[in-house]
């Protein structure tokens, strides 16, 4: 096999390992970010529920004040009953008292509904808080493993990048540039093996004369369709 072709295959093997390590780094970072975002969202849910409780407490206080005000009015009207001198005025006060009692009952029902809702929200907050703490613990444990894997992958990329630089320098500039251009345009696969007389990259059948030239192994041969560099075992 052509010496330059051997170096290109070795270079591509290094590049494949670099790509794999970089993909691994991206995957780890993605998983870490997903866990972080999950924690942030759950924290936001807890804070939102707490705000709902605070808002409800304000509403409950307002309704308690309303009830106290209505009770005071009812008490006042009951006292006024003894002082009225006409039947119409007496009936009017009774109507005011009855309306006050109805309004008080309505507000008390609303207050009860708020209290029941608060009880449910409080339970939800406890459950969310417990779930958050469990996931936070899981994240802390996984973060240690993730950071260890990231360190190994990053060190591997540095090592392989150094090997790549050396291997690339061993090639003539025109061949190195050709390799880089093909790799860039063909998603990393610049050198492909011929399989059943077809290009291992685009899978098009190769002309007989191309197969013959490959057997001679004197020059670098490219696929006329995808321009990848060909080799044959």
C-alpha positions in Angstrom: 0.0 0.0 0.0 1.2 3.5 -0.8 3.1 5.0 2.1 1.2 8.3 2.0 -2.0 6.3 1.9 -1.0 4.4 5.1 -0.3 7.7 6.8 -3.7 9.1 5.7 -5.5 6.0 7.1 -3.6 6.4 10.4 -4.4 10.1 10.4 -8.1 9.4 9.8 -8.0 6.8 12.7 -6.7 9.5 15.0 -9.4 12.0 13.8 -12.1 9.4 14.3 -10.9 9.0 17.9 -10.9 12.7 18.4 -14.4 13.0 17.0 -15.5 10.2 19.3 -14.0 11.9 22.4 -15.5 15.3 21.4 -18.9 13.7 20.9 -18.5 12.1 24.4 -17.6 15.5 25.9 -20.7 17.0 24.2 -22.9 14.2 25.5 -21.6 14.6 29.0 -22.1 18.3 29.0 -25.6 17.8 27.6 -26.5 15.4 30.4 -25.1 17.8 33.0 -27.0 20.7 31.6 -30.2 18.7 31.4 -29.9 17.8 35.1 -29.1 21.4 36.0 -32.2 22.7 34.0 -34.4 20.1 35.7 -33.3 21.3 39.1 -33.8 24.9 38.1 -37.4 24.1 36.9 -38.3 22.2 40.0 -36.9 25.0 42.2 -39.0 27.5 40.2 -42.1 25.2 40.8 -41.4 25.3 44.6 -40.9 29.1 44.6 -44.1 29.5 42.6 -46.1 27.4 45.0 -44.7 29.4 47.9 -45.8 32.6 46.2 -49.3 31.1 45.8 -49.4 30.4 49.6 -48.2 34.0 50.3 -50.9 35.4 48.0 -53.5 33.2 49.5 -52.6 34.3 53.0 -53.1 37.9 52.0 -56.6 37.0 50.5 -57.5 35.1 53.7 -56.6 38.1 55.8 -58.7 40.4 53.7 -61.7 38.0 53.9 -61.3 37.7 57.7 -61.4 41.5 57.9 -64.5 41.6 55.7 -66.2 39.0 57.9 -65.3 41.0 61.0 -66.7 44.2 59.4 -70.0 42.4 58.4 -70.3 41.0 62.0 -69.9 44.5 63.4 -72.6 45.8 61.1 -74.9 43.0 62.0 -74.3 43.6 65.7 -75.0 47.3 65.2 -78.2 46.7 63.2 -79.4 44.3 66.0 -78.9 47.0 68.5 -80.8 49.5 66.3 -83.8 47.2 66.1 -84.8 48.3 69.6 -84.7 51.9 68.7 -86.7 52.1 65.5 -90.2 53.5 65.7 -91.8 52.4 62.4 -92.5 49.0 60.9 -90.8 49.9 57.6 -87.6 50.9 59.4 -87.7 47.6 61.4 -88.2 45.6 58.2 -85.4 47.4 56.5 -83.0 46.6 59.4 -84.0 43.0 59.3 -83.3 42.9 55.6 -79.9 44.5 56.2 -79.1 41.9 58.9 -80.2 39.0 56.6 -78.2 40.2 53.7 -75.2 40.7 56.0 -75.5 37.1 57.2 -75.7 35.8 53.6 -72.7 37.8 52.6 -70.8 36.6 55.7 -71.7 33.0 54.8 -70.5 33.5 51.2 -67.2 34.9 52.3 -66.7 32.2 54.9 -67.2 29.6 52.2 -64.5 31.4 50.1 -62.2 31.5 53.1 -62.7 27.7 53.6 -61.9 27.1 49.9 -58.7 29.1 50.3 -57.7 27.1 53.4 -58.3 23.8 51.6 -56.3 24.9 48.6 -53.5 26.1 50.9 -53.4 22.7 52.5 -53.1 21.0 49.1 -50.4 23.4 48.0 -48.5 22.9 51.3 -48.5 19.1 50.6 -47.4 19.7 47.0 -44.5 21.9 48.3 -43.3 19.1 50.7 -43.4 16.6 47.8 -41.7 18.9 45.4 -39.0 19.8 48.0 -38.4 16.1 48.7 -38.1 15.3 45.0 -35.8 18.3 44.5 -33.5 17.2 47.3 -33.3 13.6 45.8 -32.5 15.0 42.3 -30.0 17.4 43.8 -28.2 14.5 45.5 -28.3 12.5 42.3 -26.8 15.5 40.4 -24.0 15.9 43.0 -23.2 12.2 42.7 -23.3 12.1 38.9 -21.4 15.4 38.7 -18.3 13.8 40.2 -18.4 11.0 37.6 -19.2 13.4 34.8 -16.2 15.6 35.7 -13.9 12.6 35.9 -15.1 11.4 32.4 -14.8 15.0 31.0 -11.2 15.2 32.3 -10.3 11.9 30.7 -11.9 12.8 27.4 -10.3 16.2 27.3 -6.9 14.8 28.1 -7.4 12.2 25.3 -8.3 15.0 22.8 -5.1 16.9 23.7 -3.0 13.8 23.3 -4.6 12.8 20.0 -4.4 16.4 18.7 -0.7 16.3 19.3 -0.4 13.0 17.4 -2.6 14.5 14.6 -0.3 17.5 14.3 2.7 15.2 14.0 1.0 12.9 11.5 -0.2 15.8 9.4 3.3 17.3 9.2 4.6 14.0 7.7 2.4 14.5 4.7 3.1 16.8 1.7 1.1 20.0 2.0 -1.0 19.4 -1.1 -2.1 15.9 0.2 -2.7 17.2 3.7 -4.8 20.1 2.4 -6.7 17.6 0.2 -7.4 15.4 3.1 -8.6 18.3 5.3 -10.9 19.6 2.6 -12.5 16.2 1.9 -12.8 15.6 5.7 -14.5 18.9 6.1 -17.0 18.4 3.3 -17.7 14.7 3.9 -18.4 14.7 7.6 -15.0 13.3 8.6 -14.7 10.4 6.2 -11.9 11.4 3.8 -10.3 8.0 3.2 -12.6 5.0 2.5 -12.1 1.3 1.7 -13.3 -0.2 -1.6 -16.0 -2.8 -0.9 -17.2 -5.1 -3.6 -15.7 -2.8 -6.2 -17.8 0.1 -4.8 -16.7 3.3 -3.0 -17.0 2.8 0.8 -18.2 6.4 1.1 -20.8 7.0 -1.6 -21.3 3.3 -2.4 -21.2 3.9 -6.2 -19.7 1.2 -8.3 -16.1 2.1 -9.4 -14.9 1.8 -13.1 -12.6 -1.2 -13.7 -9.6 1.1 -14.5 -9.9 2.7 -11.0 -9.8 -0.8 -9.4 -6.7 -1.6 -11.5 -5.0 1.7 -10.5 -5.7 0.9 -6.8 -4.0 -2.5 -7.2 -0.8 -0.8 -8.5 -0.8 1.4 -5.3 1.5 4.0 -6.9 -0.7 7.1 -6.6 -3.6 8.3 -4.5 -6.8 7.4 -6.2 -10.0 9.3 -5.6 -13.6 8.3 -6.2 -14.8 10.3 -9.2 -18.3 10.7 -7.6 -17.6 11.8 -4.0 -13.9 12.7 -4.3 -12.9 10.6 -1.3 -9.5 9.0 -1.3 -9.8 5.2 -1.9 -7.8 2.3 -0.6 -8.1 -1.5 -1.0 -7.0 -4.2 1.5 
